[in-house]
Amino acid sequence: MAWVTLILAGLCEMFGVAMINKLNKDKNWQSFVLLIVGFGSSFLFLAYAMEYLPMGTAYAIWTGIGASGGAILGMVLYGESKDYRRIIFIAMILSAAVGLKLVS
């Protein structure tokens, strides 16, 4: 259950990052509230997952999901560069997260 919660925390982190971009474009209170909800949920789920998982592993995977997910969202939703080198480095981040899971 802790791993599911950690993945959910990473997905909420991705949502929060998307809301930062939306807030920069729209500058309305709804975007701000959604940003707070996204990051708040992310921290709550991360805190729960860290009760059962090692801190270093949980934080690294949460950060990896948020960073790679944010980059992917930028490419898919906001027309950011889809250069093959970006994709390789995103794959490296995700591979490192999987590697941490395998050794913990």
N, C-alpha and C positions, 0 to 999 in steps of 0.2 A: 504493500500500500504506500510505503514511503517513496518508492520510485515513481509511482503514478502521481503522487502529490508533487514530487520534484519536477516532473515533466509539465504538470499543470502550472507550477510556479514559473517555469521558463516560458510557457505560452502566454501567461499573463504579462510577463516582462516584454515579450514581443508586442503585445497589445499596447502596453504603456509607451513603448518606443514609437509605435505608429501614431499614437495620440499626441506625442510631442510634435511630430511633423504636422498633424492636423491642426494643432493649436497655433503653430507658427503661420499656417496659411489662413485659418478662419478667425482666430482671436475672439472666440466666444466662450461663454461660461460652460456650455455643455462639453466642449472639448477638454476644458480644464478639469471638470468633474470626472470625465471618463479617464483622463490621465491619472488622477489620484486613485480612482478605483482600480485601474490596471496595476499600477505599481504597489498600491496597498495590498491587493490580493496576492500579488507576487511575493511580497515580503512575508505575508502570513503563511502561505503555502511552503515557502522556503524554511521558515522557522519550524513548522511542523515536521518537515522532512528531515531537518537537522537533529531532531530528537532521536532519530533512528539510524541515520547515516553519518559517516565521518564528515566533519566540517569541510575539510579540504576537497573531498570528492564532491560533496553536495554543492559547494559554492562554485567549483570549476564547471560542473555540468550545467548549473543554472546560468552561469555567465556565458557558457558556450552556446546554449540554446538561445539566449537573448541576443547575443552578438551575431551569430550566424542567421538566426531568424530575422533579425532586424535588417541585415544585409539582403536577405532573400526577399523580404517584403519591399525593400527599396527597389530592387530590380523588377519585381512583378507589378507592384502598384504605382511606383513613382518614376518609372523610366530610367532608373540609374543604370550605369554601365553593366553589361552582362559579359564582360571580358573573361576569357577562359581562365586567366590567372586569378581573378576574384573567386571563381567557382572552385579552383584548386585549393585556395587557402580556406574557403568555407568548409570544403571536404576535410581538410586537415584539422580544423577545429572540431568538427563532429567526430572524426576518427580518434582524436585525443580524448574526447568525452567517453567514447565507447571503450577505449583502452583503460581509462580510469575505472570504469565499471567492472571490466574484466579482472583487474588486479585488486579490487577492494572486496 
